[in-house]
Amino acid sequence: MIEAIIFDFGDVFLNLNKEAVETEFRKLGLTEWHDDLDQLNKKYEIGKIDELEFMQGFQKHLPNVDLIDIRTAWNSIIGDFPLYRLEFFTNDCIKVSFISFKQYRLHSY
């Protein structure tokens, strides 16, 4: 039985604006992207750390910056959600889920 469907929204459904996030962090005083920020990002993406730990990891490089400003800078990466992707998500994915459910029911008995 299908219990969950997980979607990677970043650069799949939502466009990411990677230049904007770099610009916003530069405005906050980050002079270079460090390897530990890459590791921090990877941990956050797979749920190994929560949002607070993620923001505090950035704050180590930006000690005088408020966590809310760090969150705002990070969220600047979120771009648009093109309508055609939303339509796929709402139409085609629902059809696939329904078909999978019907097949599951047929094979369950």
C-alpha positions, 0 to 999 in steps of 0.5 A, a space after each residue: 500500500 502506498 502510504 506517502 508520496 514525497 516530492 522534491 519541490 526545489 527546481 522540480 516544481 518550484 524554480 529556485 533563484 540561487 543567485 538571489 540567495 547568494 546576493 541576500 547573504 552577501 548583504 548580511 555580510 557573508 563573504 564566501 560560501 564555506 564547505 560547512 554551509 554545504 554540509 549544513 544544507 545537505 543535513 537540512 534537506 534530508 531532515 537530519 537537522 531542524 530549521 533552528 539548527 540550520 539557521 544557527 549554522 549560518 549564524 556562526 558565520 554571521 554572528 551579528 545577524 538575527 535568525 529572522 534575517 537569515 531565514 529571509 535571506 534563505 527564503 529568497 531562493 524560492 522562485 515562482 511556481 509555474 502554472 503548468 507544473 501546478 496543473 501536473 501536480 494537481 491533475 496527473 498526480 491525482 490520476 496516478 494515485 487513483 490508478 495505484 489505489 485501484 490496482 492495490 484494491 484489485 490485488 489485495 483480495 
